[in-house]
Amino acid sequence: MDLINHLSLGFGAAFTLQNLLYALVGCLLGTLIGILPGIGPLATIAMLLPVTYGLDPLAALIMLAGIYYGAQYGGSTTAILVNLPGEASSVVTVIDGYQMARKGRAGPALAAAGIGSFFAGCVGTLILAAFAEPLTELAIQFGPSEYFALMVVGLIGAVVLASGSLLKALAMVVLGLLLGMMGTDVNSGVVRFSFDIPELTDRISFLAIAMGLFGYGEIISNLSRPDDQRQVFTSEVKGLMPTATDFRRMTPAILRGTALGSVLGVLPGGGALLSAFTAYTIEKKTKLHEGEVPFGEGNIRGVASPEAANNAGAQTSFIPLLTLGIPPNAVMALMVGAMTIHNIQPGPQVMTSNPELFWGLVASMWIGNAMLLVLNLPLIGLWVKLLKVPYRLLFPAIVLFCAVGVYSTNNNSFDIWMVAAFGFIGYLFIKLGCEPAPLLLGLILGPLMEENLRRALLIARGDWSVFITRPMSATLLLVAAGLLLVVLLPSIKSKREEAFVED
């Protein structure tokens, strides 16, 4: 009964003309920046923070939240259409979404992403409303050793995720971890592996690597072929909505992705990102139906499940922010800044001292998700028209947008050179048949993993048994060991190699 009263208070606060207008502005901006390669919600929210000075606190937070989860919708569009993951969570969507577009099924891929995102967003918001307090208590129980174990599971999952040989997948993860070690050491403040290049003291930009490996790498690969052999997209795109078979296959995948994202999104330190990778891994482990396209070749489940997972995670990532005052990611840290601007102290007291703000923001997420579905599904035809742009015009535009997006993040021309360098590396990976997705996961999780490993050992005074004496940590490490053992079993390994036949 309390929940109904709280939600009625929230919808009463959110259903004003001003707040509905700012929700629409946030959703439109979020979708737009998600579609434009290289310009993410982090840069946009940072630029718009000064604008929120003159706004009502609830209106400001509604708009910024709309930008955040709107970008999750928009990010899938460029991932599917032009093989560019604008956001870290879109890296997984690229794998099957782009292949669907190449086969003339961009419409169903975009629809699957939109429907999965809408359903997961609604469920994630419901969980935020109903289970904020108990889920926060679960997140509190995660110490450094648990986070380290969780990230080990994530990296093992990345090996399972990659197609092709296990050796190449392991090599990609290790390379990602090594790249993640570059920069300033968090504990000692010593600069490592920077080669006396000042720009590398703050680590290599994730965006530069992602854009280079996926965007520029694919462009170089296409330009290396003669015009008649250059396959980017098919000329005709038929059937903009998923078929009945597609719906039957993607519905359980959306449910699995939503459940996973809702739980992992609560965890600070990349839970929403990890959920997208884990959701894809789980889908690849489930049995293929008769006549179903293999993963990596345009399977609709490979789009629907990770998109549902990252959107559910995006909603539940508000739980530690609103209930503990702990921002789980960089975007949420900016939300803390927006709250501070309006003299609101994020934490448990928001729910009691400012219930209209808390429940109004929760209610606005349902409104925003409905707006995004209405905005995105009718526009599928418009996005698909991008496929008809001649490649000689499309690739310079992609190069330009990537360069502008990467430069605008840090205002540093060095990042543009990094994108170009990783573009050539991405082309080599294509030639060698290596999947870059595990490298990116290693790059993101590596620094967090090292930080939590060292923190856990400092607390335990160097006693390594801390990872097996704590029940949750030991359970997660057992899961990681089980995953690795299963993949290495000869029977599983042979079936895996049959499933991922390299071109």
N, C-alpha and C positions, 0 to 999 in steps of 0.2 A: 504493500500500500504506500509506503514511504517513497518507493521508486516512482510510482504513478504521480504522486504529488510533486516530487522533484522535477519530473519531466514536464508536467503541465506548467510549472514555474518557468522552466527553460524555454519551452515553445512560446510561452507568453512573452518572454524577453526577446527571443530571436525573431518572432513574427511581427516585426515593425518594418515599415517601409525602408528606413535607413539601413537596418541590419540586413534585410533581404537584398538591397542594392549592393552593399559591400560584399555579401556572400557571392553574388553574381560576378562582381568585379574580380574578386579573388580567384574564382573558378575559371573565368575567362583568361586571366593573366597566367594562372598555373598551367592551363592547357597550352597556351601559346608558347610559354617558355619551355615546356616539356617537348613541344614539337620542334622548336628551333634547336639544332644541335649545339651543344656546348654551353648553353645558358641555363643553369639550373636554378632551383628554388633558393639555394643559399645566397647566390649573388643578388637575386631579385629582392628577397626579403631584406638583405643588408642595405640595398639601395633605397627601399621604401620605408625603412625604420623612421627616418626623420619626418616623413609625411604623417606618421601616426600621432605625432605630438598633438595636433589639433583635433584628433578624433576622439569619440567616446571610447573608453577602454574596451567594451564588449565588441563594438564595431571594428576596432583596430585588430583585435585578436581573431575575429571571424574572417576578416579579409586575409590576414597572414596565414591562418590555418587553411583557407581555401586555396591559396597559392601552393602550399605544401602538398596537400593531397591531390590537387588538380594536376600538379606536375607529374605525379605518379601515373595518371591517365595519359597525359600528353607524351610522356617519355616512351611509352610503348609504341607510339605512332612512328617516330623516326627509327626506332629499333626494328620495326617490321618493314617499313618502306625502304629505308636507305641504309640499313645495317649499321646504324649509329646508336650506341647506348649513351644517351645524354646523362643518365643517372646510373649509379652503381647497380641498382636493383634491376635495371633494364638489360644488363649484360646477358642474363639468362634468356630473356625474351628474344634476343637476337638469334639464338641458335636455331629455333624452329620457326619463329615468326618470319624471318627474312626468307627462309626456304619456301614457306607457304606463298609469300608474295611473288617469288620467282616462278612459282608454278601457277600463277594466276588466281591465287586464293587469298589475296590481301584483304578483301572484304570480310570473309569469315574470320580471319586472324584478328583484325581490328575489332570485330563484333565480339569475339571470344574474350579479348582483353577488356573491352568495355563492360560486358555483362559480368565477367568474373570480378572486375574491380568494384562494380556497383554493389554486388551481393556481399563481397568481403568487407567493403567499407561500411555497409549497414550493420553487418554482424559485429564488426570490430567496434563500432560506436555503441551498440547494445551492450557488449562486454565492458566497454569503458564505463557505461552508466551503471551496470548491475554489479560488476565484480572489481571495481577500482580498488577498493580497500583490501580484499583478500589477495588479489594478484600482486599488489604492492608488497604485501607481507612475504609472498613467495620470492619476489625479486630481492628483498632485503637479505634473504638467506644465502644469496649468491655472493661468496667472498672471492678473493683472487684465485684460489685454487680451483673453484667451480668454473670461473670464467675461462681459465686456462684450459681446463678439460673440455669445456663447451667448444672452444676454438679448435682444439685438436680434432674433435668430431667434425667440425666444419671443414677442416683441411682434408681429412680422410674422405669426407663426402665429395670434395672437389675432385679427388682421384677417381671416385666412382662416376662422377658426373661426366668426365672427359671421355670422348670417343677415341678409338684407336688404341694404341698399346699403353699398357700400364706404366712402362718405363718413361715414355714421353710425358704422360700425365704427372708422374712424380717429379720429373725434371722441371716441368712448368711450375709446379707448386714450390719447389726449392728455389727456382729463379725468382719467383715472386717474393719469397721470404728474404732472399738476399737483397733485392731491390728495396724492400721495406726497412732493411737495417741501415740504409744510407741516411745521413742527416745527423741531427744532434741527439745524443743519448739522453733519455728522459731523466734517468737517475743521477748520472754524473755530470751532465752538461758538456761532455766531450764530443767534439764533431768527429764522426766516423765515415770513412769511405766517400768523402766529398771530393777527393782529388784536387784540393785547393780551389775548387770552383765555388764562389760565395753563394750562388743560387741553389746549390745542393745541400746547404747547411739546414734547410727547412724541408728536406725530403723532396722526392720527385712528385710533381702534381699527379694525382690519380687521374684527373680529367685528361691531362696530356697523354698519358699512357693509353687510356681507354680509347680516346679519339684516334691516336696513332695506330694502334694495333687493329682496331675494327674498321674505322673510317678510311684513313689514308692507305692502310694495308690492302683493303678491298679495292680501292681506286687504282693503286699501282698494279695489282693483279689483273684487273680488267683492261687497263691500258696496255699491258704487256701482250695481250692477245690481239690478233687481227680483228677488224670490225665485224666480219661475218661470224667469228667464233665468240664474240663478246656477248655473254649471256648475263643480263642484269635482271630484267623482268620479261615476262611474256607480254605480247602486245595487247591481248584482250583479257579483261578481268570479268569473269562471269559469276553471278550469284554473290551478292554483297552480304547476305545473311547466312549464318551456318545452317546446314541441312539438319534433318531430324536425326540422322546418324551422328553428326557432329555434336548435337545437343546431348544425345545419349552418352557419348564418350566423355564429353567435357564436364558434365554435371558432377559426377563423383570426384573428378580432379579438382574442381572449384571448391567442393566441400572439404577435401583434404588440405588444400592450400590455405583455405580460410582458417581452419582449426589450427594449423601449424603457425601461421602468421600471427594469429591472435595471442598465442602463448609466447612466442619468441620476441614479438614486438615490445613486450614489457621490459625485456632485459636491456639495460644500458650497454652501450658499446657495440652498436651494429646489429642488434637483434633483428630488425626489420630486413636488413640486407641479407643476413644469414638465412632468414626464412625463405627468401626467393631461391637461393641456391639449394637449400635442403628440400624444398618442395619439388624442384626439378629432379633432384636425385631420387626422391621417393617415387616419382612418376616413372622414371627410367627403370626402377626396380620392379614395378608392377607389370604383369603379363600383358603383352600386346594382343588385342582382339584380332579376330580373323579379318584379313583385308586391311588392317590398320597400317598406316605409313610408319616406318621405323623412326625413332627419335633422332634428331639431327637432320632429318630430311623433310620436315614439314608436318610434324604431328601436332594436332590442335591442342592436345593435353599439355604439351610443352610450352604453350602460350598461356592457356587458361589458369593452370595451377600456380606458376610463379607470380603472375599478375595478381591473382587473388591473395596470395601469401604476402606480397609486399604492400598491398593496400590495406589488408587487415592489420599488418604490422605498423603501418603509418598511423592508423587510428589508435591502436593500443599503446603506441609510443608516447601518447599524451598522458598515460596513467602515471609513470614516475615523475613527469613534469608537474602535473596538477596536484598529485597527492604527496609527493616527497620533495618537490622543488629541485629534483635532479634531472638535468637535460640528458636524454639518452643519446643524442646525436647533435651535430653542429647546427642544424635547423632549429631544433628545440632550444638550443643555447641562445639563439637569436630571439626566440619567443620569450625566454626569460628576460632578455634585454627590453623587449616591448612591454612586458608587465612592469618591469622596474621603472621605465619611463613614466608610467601612469601610477607610480607609488603603490603597486600591488606586490606583496611579498609572496612569491610562489612557494607552495608547500601545503601541508595538511590543513592549515588555517583558511585557505581559499574556500574550501567546501563549506566551512561554518561561518566565516566572517563575510564572505561575498558569494552567497549561493546563487544569486542571479547571474553572475559572471560565469561561474563553473558550469551550471546546468544550461545556461544560454549558449555557451560554446559547444557543449555536448549536443544540444538540439540542433544547432546550426550545421553540424556535420551530416545529419540526415538530410537536411534541406540541400546542403552543398552537393552530396552524392547524387540526389535526384536531379539537381541542375546539371551535373556533369554528364549523366546518362542522356538527358534530353539534348544537351549540347553536342555530345560526341556521336551517338548512333546516327542521327540524321545527316551528319557531316561526313560519314564514311565515304560516300560517293565523291566528295570534294577532295579528301585525302588521297583516294585511289587515283584521281586525275594526275597526281604527281608522277605516277608510273609512266604516263604518256609523254613526259618531258624528255626530249632527246638527250642521250647520255653526254654528248659533247657540251650541252648546256648545264646538265645536272651536276657533273663532277666539279666544275669550277665553283659553282654555288656552294657545294658541300665543303670544299676546301676553304672558301672564304668564311662561311659560317663557323666552321670549326676554329679557324684562326682567331676570329673576333671573339667567340665564346671563351676560348682558353685565355686569351689576353685579358679580357674583361674581369676574369676571376681574380687575378693577382696583379694586374697592370704590369706584367713582366714579359718582355719580348723573348726571354730565354725559353719560356714555355712553348712558344711557337716552334722554335728550333727542336725542342724535345719531341713535339708531335711529329715533325718531319722525320726525325731519327727513328722513332718507334713505328712510323709508317713503313719504313724499309725493313725493320725487324719483323713487323706484322706480315709483310710480303714473304719474307724468308720462312716464317712459321707456316704460311699457306702452302708454300712449296714443299716443306718438310712434313706436312700433315700433322702439325701440332695445334692443339686447342689452346687459345689464349685465355679463356675464362678462368681456369685454375690459377694461372699466373696472377690475375687481378685479385682473386680471393686471397691468395698468399700475400700479395702486396698490402691489402687492407687489413687482414687479420694478423699479419706478422708483428707489427709494432705493438698492437694490443696484447697479443699473446706473450711477447717478450716482457712487456711491462707487468702483466699479471703473474707471470712465472717468477720474476725477480721479487715482486712484492710479496708473493706467497712464501718464498724462501726466506726473505728478510723477517717476516712475522714468525716463521717456524724456526728461526736461527739456523738456517741451512739444512734442516731436516727434510729430505726428499719424501719421507713417508707421509707427509701432510696430504699428498695427493691421493693416497689410498686409505688413509684413516678417516677422512671426511666422507660420509656416505654418498652425498650427491656427486662429489668429484669422482669417487671410485666408480659409481654407476656410469657416469658419462665416459670415463676412460675404458670401461668394459665394453660399452656400446661401440666406441671407436675401434677397439681391438677386434670385436666381433665383425664389424664392417670390413676391416682390412683382411681378416681371415677368410671371410666369405668370398671376397673378390679374388683372393690368391688361390682358392681351391681350384684344382685342375679342371673339374667339370664346369664350374661357374666361369672360369677364365676362358675356356673354349667357347662356351655359349656367348660370352660377352664379345669375344672377337668376331663371332659370326654375326652378332647383332650390329656391331659397328665396323662394317667393312669399309676400309679407307679407299678413297678414289685413287 
